[in-house]
Amino acid sequence: MSKRLQVILNDQVHREIQKAARSRGITVAAWVRQALEKARQNQPTGDVATKLAAIRAAARLDGPTADIDQMLAEIEQGYEGGPNP
């Protein structure tokens, strides 16, 4: 089911939105719907505490590390078909 939304804009903002919509060949309503959808998609999802816990857990892992130049050289060597360490 669709719902109607009324938004009050000042004249300058309305003109800018009209110009933006016209440049894309769409109506102001379509432009606003697209802008709202894009803003909604950019909203973070999930619980912040859960995300922080995952980051902290990953930071505690003890993974293999080496000098960055050495790692890049080994990667390139692998791409070139050379022996893998």
Summary of the structure (lengths in Angstrom):
residues: 85
radius of gyration: 25.1
end to end distance: 60.1
largest distance: 67.2
contacts: 125
relative contact order: 0.05
helix: 62%
strand: 0%
